[in-house]
């Protein structure tokens, strides 16, 4: 049986009110779950996925997000909304967009992902209206605007781009908009004959859009559909970041190259992975004040990813999904990208432990028990010249009796970093792995952020990042640093307990 587009029964205003009421009823109960994150952003309750509309607007950071405000599972998409003065403490705002119009009201659709721009003081968001008609997917690009940055009106001329060009297909979504030399540009994710693509448009006013061609596309090995494309200038070059479907283990890719605005073509020479973990998807970038480019991503996985089990055990506690810590994106001298946690996170640091020039051998326990916590920041540097250890690692979120533990292990023999969560919590599985760049005598550096149910690991001078979820018991808070098969000199080790941001 084909689903027909849902009938418009509520105005946009009424649909928003109804959504707010649903969240109000459940948020207290959802807020009590001990596995809720303490400094990673989440909705007050129920489902979230992609970050949307990230923007620094009138002195504050705005974060919108894909949201289903009626259950802790994916459903007709709304845009949740929050703002922050420092990227760490977030204030929840009323839900910004709800499905309400013929082009975005649908049981399997809604207000899909998009972006925000400041149009002369008017906060303007472009999103994908998703519906089905006669069993066919219809995705169009739509505009909504706000004068106060909180209440949004959908543009009466919507959709501003009713459907894909001949270069694309019905999968036609996730507009990312920017301004260059007085003209608005938009990149939209699409696909044709199994080839993922980023399509380019331009506009004088965000309302009339002209198709300008294929900005970039897969060479046949880079996925069948490019979700959430993002395009931005960085130190004289351009970066295209996207989330490819059907690219095996790889699910967040960046390309560094040059943009030719005359031909509308982006030519790239460098490719890399934004994150190697199992739960990091759909990163979106924004210019984050102080000349910085910042990205935030959704901390979960889709059912088409090779490692997908389900969306995690928290749904029974009325929430599902969260956002990564904001990371800056910097261009290294060799054309690769570096991703660093924003400095602002340092405000969360509390008790501090520091050692340096300390020999670590098997069976030695260095880290005092009082540092155990479900919220930690760890920075470590190991001297690799003279290292006889075969493996160097951290035991995270350990119950102390071997029942629950997560192992982060660098294997010197294979040069790989593995996040082993087979004993994390009785639910999580798999061993996400990344081959590190570091070689020879170059030190091994790890920068780790642990929050209640997520671990972010930065290494290789911030070129290799790995983000994964785990769901241990609140009491499993043990932390150890260890070696196997030999010893290593710890050049320095810092551990901070972090406080909650809420
Ligand atoms: C990416 C995505 C987008 C889409 C949204 C729907 O995670 O599939 O392509 O707009 O999620 O919620």
Boltz pocket constraint, residues with backbone or C-beta under 6 A from the ligand:
constraints:
  - pocket:
      binder: B
      contacts: [[A, 49], [A, 50], [A, 66], [A, 77], [A, 112], [A, 113], [A, 128], [A, 173], [A, 174], [A, 227], [A, 228], [A, 281], [A, 282]]
      max_distance: 6.0
